[in-house]
Amino acid sequence: SKTSENVTAISGFFRNFWIIETQRNSINENGSAVAFISVPDFGISPEPGFPPRCLHNPVSGEKACSDGVSATQKTYDLSSEVRGYLSTLSSLRSEVKSQVDSVSVRVDRVERELEYLENKIPTQSNIEMEEALLEQQIKAVELEQLKKKAKINVEKDCSTVLSQVKSLKIVKKSGDPNGCWFKDPSEGSNKVYLFSGFRNNTILEYKSLKSFTKTSTPPVKEVQLPFYWQGTGHVIYNGFLYCHKADTPNELLKVDLLNGTVVDSTLLPGAGRLPVYSLNPNTYLDMAVDELGLWVIHADLEYGGNLVITKLDKVSLAVEYTWDTQCRSSDAEGAFLICGTLYVVYNTRYGGRSTIQCLYDIHDTIHSNESPVMFFPKRYTSHSSIHYHPGDKQLYAWDDGYQTIYKVETRSNAQ
């Protein structure tokens, strides 16, 4: 480096500058030592007019002489050169000191960062405590869900199961090939509602099933909503509409039909990524009502596209409990619940005789592999919606633009 070269040069200079030899070869009679200083030959020639200066040894008679003026001049020049080297050394020392100070600052910063990281990284004991706390929280959530499930099971004495789909009645042909219609299943209500199409914002309300059947009777009310619905899986329960809001993957709305205002909404976890039934590709959320209350059905990719049923609080839309089923969504055209049991209806994409081939009982008292396949009475159907009415024990279906009713036969499954 530059510093090393300068130091080497200065060292060489001083080695060749003065050689001082102290000789204790002569001792005078009084025992005093005389120092003889030999001045090496630097090639200095005496200047004319200046006598040489000599140093005598009184014992040996030797002497050493030099030209005073030339030696002084040489000494001055050499001193100037030395001062230059010393100035360079001083500058280099300042530079080295600055670099050392900079390194020291960086080392201090690294030490502080290491200390910060040591304080941030939890110890093994802390990790174990956090894992134990998380496990307790998971167990608490699972226990709470089990309590909710038990509450659903004992809330009502519901032991009814489907025996067969008995008969068919074509009530009317109205609206688009896709849609849904039903009665409000709340007690004491006779109102009938019609939703035409899978994307609309108009609801037709009829006073009763009898007035709906008459072609000449207009609806008593036409409700215009400030938004569009999506699919054919809506229900009206206790005067409130529960539907999937259009242009959203999984937003459920609760709407007061008296004024058409949204009173509550929720996002259903896991829903909206694929249609609930493959034969009805425009429906992603299918609402249902049975003897236990309000439900929503959807298909979930995390469960291989199988159907998932969720019990909702009809007031707040809060999720009470969710069950994942083994019932597939492929080749399904609709589903409904009776007393907490899901019945899935299958068909072909060309239309045909609808069959119930899969069921799921939240009480775990009946199983799909133990239940025979149930056929719908009509040999050619293509349902875009099927809704169960727990009071009438009937299915309200939309069959390619025809509003139809199926009578169902049930039996007790009390253990």
BAPA-677454 format. One record per residue (C-alpha): residue in three letters; residue number from 0; x, y, z. Coordinates in Angstrom, 2 decimals. Layout:
BAPA-677454
(pt ALA, NUM, (X, Y, Z))
...
end
This chain:
BAPA-677454
(pt SER, 0, (0.00, 0.00, 0.00))
(pt LYS, 1, (0.95, 3.64, -0.26))
(pt THR, 2, (1.52, 3.92, 3.52))
(pt SER, 3, (3.84, 0.91, 3.59))
(pt GLU, 4, (5.94, 2.29, 0.70))
(pt ASN, 5, (6.35, 5.66, 2.46))
(pt VAL, 6, (7.42, 4.05, 5.72))
(pt THR, 7, (9.97, 1.87, 3.90))
(pt ALA, 8, (11.43, 4.90, 2.14))
(pt ILE, 9, (11.80, 6.84, 5.41))
(pt SER, 10, (13.40, 3.88, 7.16))
(pt GLY, 11, (15.95, 3.52, 4.35))
(pt PHE, 12, (16.68, 7.18, 4.50))
(pt PHE, 13, (17.47, 7.12, 8.21))
(pt ARG, 14, (19.69, 4.08, 7.83))
(pt ASN, 15, (21.83, 5.96, 5.33))
(pt PHE, 16, (21.84, 9.31, 7.10))
(pt TRP, 17, (23.99, 9.21, 10.26))
(pt ILE, 18, (25.95, 6.37, 11.72))
(pt ILE, 19, (26.93, 7.05, 15.24))
(pt GLU, 20, (29.54, 4.86, 16.79))
(pt THR, 21, (30.50, 5.23, 20.35))
(pt GLN, 22, (33.85, 3.77, 21.06))
(pt ARG, 23, (35.21, 3.26, 24.46))
(pt ASN, 24, (38.69, 2.33, 23.19))
(pt SER, 25, (40.69, 5.04, 24.90))
(pt ILE, 26, (40.74, 5.88, 28.53))
(pt ASN, 27, (42.87, 8.83, 29.80))
(pt GLU, 28, (45.14, 8.66, 32.72))
(pt ASN, 29, (42.55, 10.10, 35.07))
(pt GLY, 30, (40.18, 7.23, 34.06))
(pt SER, 31, (37.86, 9.46, 32.12))
(pt ALA, 32, (36.41, 8.13, 28.89))
(pt VAL, 33, (36.70, 10.04, 25.68))
(pt ALA, 34, (33.97, 9.47, 23.09))
(pt PHE, 35, (35.23, 9.31, 19.56))
(pt ILE, 36, (32.61, 10.07, 17.01))
(pt SER, 37, (33.32, 8.89, 13.52))
(pt VAL, 38, (31.48, 10.78, 10.88))
(pt PRO, 39, (30.98, 8.70, 7.76))
(pt ASP, 40, (31.91, 9.98, 4.40))
(pt PHE, 41, (28.86, 11.45, 2.68))
(pt GLY, 42, (30.85, 12.61, -0.29))
(pt ILE, 43, (30.93, 16.21, 0.96))
(pt SER, 44, (33.76, 18.27, -0.48))
(pt PRO, 45, (35.00, 21.43, 1.28))
(pt GLU, 46, (33.97, 24.66, -0.32))
(pt PRO, 47, (36.71, 27.06, -1.27))
(pt GLY, 48, (37.44, 29.67, 1.42))
(pt PHE, 49, (36.01, 27.66, 4.27))
(pt PRO, 50, (38.44, 25.73, 6.41))
(pt PRO, 51, (37.43, 22.23, 7.34))
(pt ARG, 52, (36.29, 21.50, 10.85))
(pt CYS, 53, (38.01, 18.61, 12.59))
(pt LEU, 54, (37.40, 16.60, 15.74))
(pt HIS, 55, (40.60, 15.38, 17.51))
(pt ASN, 56, (41.11, 12.33, 19.67))
(pt PRO, 57, (43.66, 13.37, 22.33))
(pt VAL, 58, (44.72, 9.78, 22.98))
(pt SER, 59, (45.22, 8.32, 19.52))
(pt GLY, 60, (45.79, 11.55, 17.69))
(pt GLU, 61, (43.09, 10.69, 15.09))
(pt LYS, 62, (40.88, 13.35, 13.70))
(pt ALA, 63, (37.84, 13.63, 11.48))
(pt CYS, 64, (37.17, 16.68, 9.40))
(pt SER, 65, (34.31, 18.03, 7.31))
(pt ASP, 66, (33.36, 21.12, 5.48))
(pt GLY, 67, (31.01, 23.03, 7.84))
(pt VAL, 68, (29.03, 24.94, 5.23))
(pt SER, 69, (28.39, 21.95, 2.96))
(pt ALA, 70, (27.43, 19.70, 5.86))
(pt THR, 71, (25.02, 22.32, 7.19))
(pt GLN, 72, (23.40, 22.71, 3.80))
(pt LYS, 73, (23.07, 18.96, 3.36))
(pt THR, 74, (21.63, 18.65, 6.84))
(pt TYR, 75, (19.07, 21.34, 6.10))
(pt ASP, 76, (18.02, 19.67, 2.86))
(pt LEU, 77, (17.73, 16.32, 4.56))
(pt SER, 78, (15.72, 17.85, 7.40))
(pt SER, 79, (13.30, 19.35, 4.90))
(pt GLU, 80, (12.91, 15.97, 3.29))
(pt VAL, 81, (12.32, 14.36, 6.68))
(pt ARG, 82, (9.68, 16.94, 7.53))
(pt GLY, 83, (7.94, 16.10, 4.23))
(pt TYR, 84, (7.90, 12.42, 5.10))
(pt LEU, 85, (6.63, 13.21, 8.59))
(pt SER, 86, (3.82, 15.34, 7.11))
(pt THR, 87, (2.88, 12.43, 4.82))
(pt LEU, 88, (2.91, 10.07, 7.81))
(pt SER, 89, (0.66, 12.45, 9.77))
(pt SER, 90, (-1.82, 12.59, 6.87))
(pt LEU, 91, (-1.79, 8.80, 6.54))
(pt ARG, 92, (-2.29, 8.42, 10.27))
(pt SER, 93, (-5.35, 10.71, 10.14))
(pt GLU, 94, (-6.77, 8.68, 7.25))
(pt VAL, 95, (-6.21, 5.39, 9.07))
(pt LYS, 96, (-7.78, 6.83, 12.24))
(pt SER, 97, (-10.83, 7.93, 10.26))
(pt GLN, 98, (-11.23, 4.45, 8.75))
(pt VAL, 99, (-10.83, 2.81, 12.16))
(pt ASP, 100, (-13.47, 5.13, 13.64))
(pt SER, 101, (-15.84, 4.28, 10.76))
(pt VAL, 102, (-15.33, 0.54, 11.32))
(pt SER, 103, (-15.92, 1.03, 15.04))
(pt VAL, 104, (-19.24, 2.78, 14.35))
(pt ARG, 105, (-20.35, -0.07, 12.06))
(pt VAL, 106, (-19.36, -2.67, 14.64))
(pt ASP, 107, (-21.39, -0.82, 17.31))
(pt ARG, 108, (-24.39, -0.76, 14.97))
(pt VAL, 109, (-24.11, -4.49, 14.26))
(pt GLU, 110, (-23.88, -5.22, 17.99))
(pt ARG, 111, (-27.05, -3.19, 18.64))
(pt GLU, 112, (-28.91, -4.98, 15.82))
(pt LEU, 113, (-27.83, -8.37, 17.15))
(pt GLU, 114, (-29.01, -7.42, 20.62))
(pt TYR, 115, (-32.36, -6.27, 19.16))
(pt LEU, 116, (-32.77, -9.55, 17.28))
(pt GLU, 117, (-31.91, -11.55, 20.38))
(pt ASN, 118, (-34.64, -9.72, 22.27))
(pt LYS, 119, (-37.15, -10.23, 19.43))
(pt ILE, 120, (-36.58, -13.95, 18.88))
(pt PRO, 121, (-38.68, -15.81, 21.45))
(pt THR, 122, (-37.07, -18.37, 23.63))
(pt GLN, 123, (-38.04, -22.02, 23.46))
(pt SER, 124, (-40.07, -21.68, 26.66))
(pt ASN, 125, (-42.05, -18.77, 25.19))
(pt ILE, 126, (-42.75, -20.75, 22.02))
(pt GLU, 127, (-44.00, -23.69, 24.05))
(pt MET, 128, (-46.25, -21.39, 26.11))
(pt GLU, 129, (-47.69, -19.80, 22.94))
(pt GLU, 130, (-48.34, -23.23, 21.40))
(pt ALA, 131, (-50.09, -24.39, 24.56))
(pt LEU, 132, (-52.22, -21.22, 24.60))
(pt LEU, 133, (-53.12, -21.67, 20.92))
(pt GLU, 134, (-54.10, -25.29, 21.54))
(pt GLN, 135, (-56.35, -24.19, 24.41))
(pt GLN, 136, (-57.99, -21.58, 22.18))
(pt ILE, 137, (-58.59, -24.15, 19.42))
(pt LYS, 138, (-60.15, -26.55, 21.93))
(pt ALA, 139, (-62.35, -23.74, 23.24))
(pt VAL, 140, (-63.57, -22.92, 19.72))
(pt GLU, 141, (-64.25, -26.59, 18.97))
(pt LEU, 142, (-66.17, -26.94, 22.24))
(pt GLU, 143, (-68.21, -23.85, 21.42))
(pt GLN, 144, (-69.06, -25.26, 17.99))
(pt LEU, 145, (-70.11, -28.56, 19.52))
(pt LYS, 146, (-72.34, -26.68, 21.94))
(pt LYS, 147, (-73.96, -24.83, 19.04))
(pt LYS, 148, (-74.44, -28.08, 17.16))
(pt ALA, 149, (-76.00, -29.69, 20.23))
(pt LYS, 150, (-78.28, -26.67, 20.63))
(pt ILE, 151, (-79.41, -27.04, 17.00))
(pt ASN, 152, (-80.09, -30.72, 17.55))
(pt VAL, 153, (-82.26, -30.30, 20.64))
(pt GLU, 154, (-83.85, -26.95, 19.76))
(pt LYS, 155, (-86.76, -28.73, 18.13))
(pt ASP, 156, (-87.94, -32.28, 18.18))
(pt CYS, 157, (-87.13, -32.82, 14.51))
(pt SER, 158, (-87.01, -36.47, 13.50))
(pt THR, 159, (-88.70, -36.29, 10.10))
(pt VAL, 160, (-87.05, -37.87, 7.08))
(pt LEU, 161, (-88.06, -38.02, 3.43))
(pt SER, 162, (-89.65, -41.24, 2.17))
(pt GLN, 163, (-90.47, -40.31, -1.41))
(pt VAL, 164, (-91.36, -37.52, -3.80))
(pt LYS, 165, (-94.96, -38.51, -4.37))
(pt SER, 166, (-96.75, -36.38, -6.96))
(pt LEU, 167, (-96.41, -33.42, -9.28))
(pt LYS, 168, (-98.60, -30.43, -10.05))
(pt ILE, 169, (-97.83, -27.89, -12.75))
(pt VAL, 170, (-99.16, -24.62, -11.41))
(pt LYS, 171, (-98.24, -22.12, -14.10))
(pt LYS, 172, (-95.83, -21.20, -16.88))
(pt SER, 173, (-94.37, -17.75, -16.36))
(pt GLY, 174, (-91.14, -15.85, -16.76))
(pt ASP, 175, (-87.74, -16.98, -18.02))
(pt PRO, 176, (-86.54, -20.60, -18.36))
(pt ASN, 177, (-84.56, -19.99, -15.14))
(pt GLY, 178, (-85.95, -18.61, -11.91))
(pt CYS, 179, (-87.45, -19.51, -8.56))
(pt TRP, 180, (-90.75, -19.22, -6.75))
(pt PHE, 181, (-92.03, -20.19, -3.28))
(pt LYS, 182, (-94.25, -19.30, -0.37))
(pt ASP, 183, (-92.95, -17.49, 2.68))
(pt PRO, 184, (-92.49, -20.43, 5.12))
(pt SER, 185, (-93.11, -18.32, 8.20))
(pt GLU, 186, (-96.18, -19.29, 10.18))
(pt GLY, 187, (-99.45, -17.66, 9.08))
(pt SER, 188, (-98.10, -16.34, 5.76))
(pt ASN, 189, (-99.76, -17.26, 2.45))
(pt LYS, 190, (-97.80, -14.87, 0.19))
(pt VAL, 191, (-96.20, -16.23, -2.95))
(pt TYR, 192, (-93.12, -14.67, -4.55))
(pt LEU, 193, (-91.72, -15.04, -8.06))
(pt PHE, 194, (-88.13, -14.28, -9.18))
(pt SER, 195, (-87.70, -14.49, -12.98))
(pt GLY, 196, (-84.20, -15.01, -14.38))
(pt PHE, 197, (-80.88, -15.48, -12.64))
(pt ARG, 198, (-80.01, -11.77, -12.59))
(pt ASN, 199, (-82.73, -9.24, -11.89))
(pt ASN, 200, (-83.95, -6.72, -9.34))
(pt THR, 201, (-87.75, -7.15, -9.57))
(pt ILE, 202, (-89.82, -9.35, -7.25))
(pt LEU, 203, (-93.47, -10.14, -7.92))
(pt GLU, 204, (-95.59, -10.65, -4.81))
(pt TYR, 205, (-98.96, -12.47, -4.86))
(pt LYS, 206, (-101.55, -12.59, -2.14))
(pt SER, 207, (-101.86, -16.38, -2.17))
(pt LEU, 208, (-101.20, -19.50, -4.21))
(pt LYS, 209, (-104.74, -19.29, -5.57))
(pt SER, 210, (-104.26, -15.76, -6.90))
(pt PHE, 211, (-100.87, -16.74, -8.36))
(pt THR, 212, (-102.48, -19.63, -10.25))
(pt LYS, 213, (-104.94, -17.35, -12.02))
(pt THR, 214, (-103.31, -15.93, -15.11))
(pt SER, 215, (-105.61, -12.92, -15.13))
(pt THR, 216, (-104.72, -11.91, -11.57))
(pt PRO, 217, (-101.83, -9.42, -11.42))
(pt PRO, 218, (-99.38, -9.40, -8.52))
(pt VAL, 219, (-100.45, -7.33, -5.53))
(pt LYS, 220, (-97.00, -5.81, -5.32))
(pt GLU, 221, (-93.94, -5.37, -7.49))
(pt VAL, 222, (-90.79, -4.79, -5.44))
(pt GLN, 223, (-87.95, -2.94, -7.16))
(pt LEU, 224, (-84.66, -3.48, -5.37))
(pt PRO, 225, (-81.76, -0.97, -5.52))
(pt PHE, 226, (-79.39, -3.81, -6.49))
(pt TYR, 227, (-79.39, -7.00, -8.58))
(pt TRP, 228, (-79.50, -10.53, -7.25))
(pt GLN, 229, (-77.44, -13.43, -8.55))
(pt GLY, 230, (-78.65, -16.99, -9.26))
(pt THR, 231, (-81.89, -18.72, -8.26))
(pt GLY, 232, (-81.16, -19.59, -4.64))
(pt HIS, 233, (-83.16, -16.90, -2.82))
(pt VAL, 234, (-85.69, -17.30, -0.02))
(pt ILE, 235, (-88.14, -15.02, 1.75))
(pt TYR, 236, (-88.56, -15.72, 5.46))
(pt ASN, 237, (-90.66, -13.68, 7.90))
(pt GLY, 238, (-91.00, -10.89, 5.35))
(pt PHE, 239, (-87.24, -10.60, 4.71))
(pt LEU, 240, (-85.46, -11.51, 1.48))
(pt TYR, 241, (-82.20, -13.48, 1.80))
(pt CYS, 242, (-80.24, -13.48, -1.46))
(pt HIS, 243, (-76.84, -13.47, -3.14))
(pt LYS, 244, (-75.87, -9.97, -4.29))
(pt ALA, 245, (-74.85, -9.84, -7.96))
(pt ASP, 246, (-71.23, -9.03, -8.90))
(pt THR, 247, (-69.93, -10.33, -5.58))
(pt PRO, 248, (-68.49, -13.80, -5.02))
(pt ASN, 249, (-70.07, -14.57, -1.64))
(pt GLU, 250, (-72.03, -11.65, -0.20))
(pt LEU, 251, (-75.38, -12.50, 1.36))
(pt LEU, 252, (-77.98, -9.78, 1.90))
(pt LYS, 253, (-80.95, -9.53, 4.22))
(pt VAL, 254, (-83.52, -7.13, 2.76))
(pt ASP, 255, (-86.70, -5.72, 4.31))
(pt LEU, 256, (-89.39, -6.13, 1.64))
(pt LEU, 257, (-91.53, -3.37, 3.12))
(pt ASN, 258, (-89.12, -0.69, 1.89))
(pt GLY, 259, (-86.48, -2.62, -0.08))
(pt THR, 260, (-83.62, -1.60, 2.19))
(pt VAL, 261, (-80.68, -3.82, 3.16))
(pt VAL, 262, (-80.77, -4.41, 6.91))
(pt ASP, 263, (-77.78, -6.76, 7.15))
(pt SER, 264, (-75.14, -8.54, 5.07))
(pt THR, 265, (-72.36, -11.07, 5.47))
(pt LEU, 266, (-69.59, -12.77, 3.49))
(pt LEU, 267, (-69.81, -16.55, 3.49))
(pt PRO, 268, (-66.35, -18.11, 3.97))
(pt GLY, 269, (-65.23, -20.54, 1.25))
(pt ALA, 270, (-68.14, -19.77, -1.08))
(pt GLY, 271, (-68.34, -18.18, -4.52))
(pt ARG, 272, (-65.45, -19.88, -6.31))
(pt LEU, 273, (-67.58, -22.40, -8.19))
(pt PRO, 274, (-71.34, -22.94, -8.75))
(pt VAL, 275, (-73.16, -24.79, -6.03))
(pt TYR, 276, (-74.64, -27.13, -8.66))
(pt SER, 277, (-72.85, -27.84, -11.94))
(pt LEU, 278, (-76.15, -28.03, -13.88))
(pt ASN, 279, (-77.06, -24.51, -12.68))
(pt PRO, 280, (-73.84, -22.59, -13.38))
(pt ASN, 281, (-75.26, -19.17, -12.43))
(pt THR, 282, (-76.11, -20.08, -8.82))
(pt TYR, 283, (-73.28, -19.89, -6.29))
(pt LEU, 284, (-75.27, -19.64, -3.05))
(pt ASP, 285, (-78.52, -21.54, -2.44))
(pt MET, 286, (-80.62, -20.44, 0.53))
(pt ALA, 287, (-83.00, -22.89, 2.23))
(pt VAL, 288, (-85.50, -22.98, 5.08))
(pt ASP, 289, (-86.60, -26.06, 7.02))
(pt GLU, 290, (-88.00, -26.91, 10.45))
(pt LEU, 291, (-84.73, -25.78, 12.11))
(pt GLY, 292, (-84.46, -22.40, 10.43))
(pt LEU, 293, (-82.29, -20.67, 7.81))
(pt TRP, 294, (-79.53, -22.41, 5.82))
(pt VAL, 295, (-77.19, -21.70, 2.94))
(pt ILE, 296, (-75.67, -24.34, 0.62))
(pt HIS, 297, (-72.48, -23.85, -1.40))
(pt ALA, 298, (-69.71, -25.88, -3.05))
(pt ASP, 299, (-66.17, -25.57, -1.70))
(pt LEU, 300, (-62.98, -26.28, -3.63))
(pt GLU, 301, (-61.17, -27.14, -0.41))
(pt TYR, 302, (-63.47, -30.14, -0.05))
(pt GLY, 303, (-63.05, -31.35, -3.61))
(pt GLY, 304, (-66.03, -29.36, -4.87))
(pt ASN, 305, (-68.44, -31.14, -2.52))
(pt LEU, 306, (-71.39, -29.38, -0.96))
(pt VAL, 307, (-71.13, -27.52, 2.34))
(pt ILE, 308, (-74.16, -26.54, 4.44))
(pt THR, 309, (-74.13, -23.66, 6.91))
(pt LYS, 310, (-76.70, -22.82, 9.58))
(pt LEU, 311, (-77.30, -19.07, 9.80))
(pt ASP, 312, (-78.92, -16.89, 12.40))
(pt LYS, 313, (-81.92, -15.41, 10.61))
(pt VAL, 314, (-81.65, -12.13, 12.53))
(pt SER, 315, (-77.93, -11.32, 12.31))
(pt LEU, 316, (-76.79, -13.69, 9.51))
(pt ALA, 317, (-74.11, -14.97, 11.89))
(pt VAL, 318, (-72.76, -18.44, 11.12))
(pt GLU, 319, (-73.94, -20.89, 13.76))
(pt TYR, 320, (-72.27, -24.03, 12.41))
(pt THR, 321, (-70.92, -25.48, 9.17))
(pt TRP, 322, (-70.90, -29.07, 7.92))
(pt ASP, 323, (-68.89, -30.34, 4.94))
(pt THR, 324, (-70.63, -33.23, 3.20))
(pt GLN, 325, (-69.63, -36.05, 0.88))
(pt CYS, 326, (-72.29, -35.01, -1.66))
(pt ARG, 327, (-70.72, -33.88, -4.93))
(pt SER, 328, (-71.77, -30.77, -6.83))
(pt SER, 329, (-71.09, -32.26, -10.28))
(pt ASP, 330, (-74.28, -33.33, -12.10))
(pt ALA, 331, (-76.39, -31.77, -9.33))
(pt GLU, 332, (-79.25, -29.44, -10.23))
(pt GLY, 333, (-80.60, -28.55, -6.79))
(pt ALA, 334, (-80.94, -29.48, -3.13))
(pt PHE, 335, (-83.17, -28.87, -0.11))
(pt LEU, 336, (-83.20, -29.58, 3.61))
(pt ILE, 337, (-85.82, -31.34, 5.71))
(pt CYS, 338, (-85.33, -31.36, 9.46))
(pt GLY, 339, (-81.57, -30.83, 9.22))
(pt THR, 340, (-80.99, -33.41, 6.47))
(pt LEU, 341, (-79.65, -32.34, 3.09))
(pt TYR, 342, (-81.13, -34.03, 0.01))
(pt VAL, 343, (-79.24, -33.46, -3.27))
(pt VAL, 344, (-81.04, -33.78, -6.62))
(pt TYR, 345, (-79.08, -35.01, -9.66))
(pt ASN, 346, (-79.82, -35.04, -13.37))
(pt THR, 347, (-78.02, -34.89, -16.73))
(pt ARG, 348, (-77.09, -31.76, -18.64))
(pt TYR, 349, (-79.56, -32.78, -21.34))
(pt GLY, 350, (-82.42, -33.11, -18.87))
(pt GLY, 351, (-84.01, -36.33, -17.67))
(pt ARG, 352, (-85.59, -37.91, -14.64))
(pt SER, 353, (-84.37, -36.16, -11.49))
(pt THR, 354, (-83.13, -38.38, -8.67))
(pt ILE, 355, (-82.05, -37.94, -5.07))
(pt GLN, 356, (-78.79, -39.86, -4.82))
(pt CYS, 357, (-77.03, -38.27, -1.84))
(pt LEU, 358, (-78.08, -37.05, 1.58))
(pt TYR, 359, (-76.36, -35.72, 4.65))
(pt ASP, 360, (-77.90, -35.77, 8.14))
(pt ILE, 361, (-76.44, -33.33, 10.67))
(pt HIS, 362, (-77.80, -35.58, 13.45))
(pt ASP, 363, (-75.89, -38.54, 11.99))
(pt THR, 364, (-78.91, -40.81, 12.34))
(pt ILE, 365, (-79.30, -41.67, 8.64))
(pt HIS, 366, (-76.60, -42.20, 6.04))
(pt SER, 367, (-76.51, -41.83, 2.29))
(pt ASN, 368, (-75.33, -45.38, 1.63))
(pt GLU, 369, (-78.25, -46.76, 3.65))
(pt SER, 370, (-80.90, -44.70, 1.82))
(pt PRO, 371, (-82.25, -45.86, -1.56))
(pt VAL, 372, (-82.22, -43.63, -4.62))
(pt MET, 373, (-85.47, -41.62, -4.83))
(pt PHE, 374, (-86.96, -40.65, -8.19))
(pt PHE, 375, (-89.04, -37.62, -9.06))
(pt PRO, 376, (-92.39, -38.55, -10.64))
(pt LYS, 377, (-91.96, -36.72, -13.94))
(pt ARG, 378, (-89.72, -38.51, -16.45))
(pt TYR, 379, (-88.32, -35.35, -18.02))
(pt THR, 380, (-87.32, -32.38, -15.87))
(pt SER, 381, (-84.67, -29.68, -15.74))
(pt HIS, 382, (-84.85, -27.81, -12.45))
(pt SER, 383, (-83.23, -24.42, -11.95))
(pt SER, 384, (-84.45, -24.23, -8.33))
(pt ILE, 385, (-86.08, -26.42, -5.66))
(pt HIS, 386, (-87.33, -25.02, -2.33))
(pt TYR, 387, (-88.90, -26.94, 0.55))
(pt HIS, 388, (-91.81, -25.52, 2.57))
(pt PRO, 389, (-91.77, -27.07, 6.07))
(pt GLY, 390, (-95.41, -26.17, 6.75))
(pt ASP, 391, (-96.90, -27.53, 3.53))
(pt LYS, 392, (-94.45, -30.46, 3.22))
(pt GLN, 393, (-94.10, -29.55, -0.46))
(pt LEU, 394, (-91.32, -28.71, -2.89))
(pt TYR, 395, (-91.67, -25.55, -5.00))
(pt ALA, 396, (-89.65, -26.05, -8.19))
(pt TRP, 397, (-88.90, -24.14, -11.40))
(pt ASP, 398, (-88.83, -26.57, -14.34))
(pt ASP, 399, (-87.74, -24.86, -17.57))
(pt GLY, 400, (-90.15, -21.94, -17.05))
(pt TYR, 401, (-92.92, -24.03, -15.43))
(pt GLN, 402, (-93.75, -23.41, -11.79))
(pt THR, 403, (-94.37, -26.85, -10.29))
(pt ILE, 404, (-95.17, -28.35, -6.89))
(pt TYR, 405, (-94.08, -31.77, -5.65))
(pt LYS, 406, (-95.80, -33.47, -2.75))
(pt VAL, 407, (-93.37, -35.26, -0.45))
(pt GLU, 408, (-94.00, -38.11, 1.89))
(pt THR, 409, (-92.09, -38.20, 5.18))
(pt ARG, 410, (-91.77, -40.56, 8.13))
(pt SER, 411, (-90.44, -40.37, 11.65))
(pt ASN, 412, (-86.86, -41.39, 12.26))
(pt ALA, 413, (-87.03, -41.32, 16.08))
(pt GLN, 414, (-84.46, -43.66, 17.64))
end
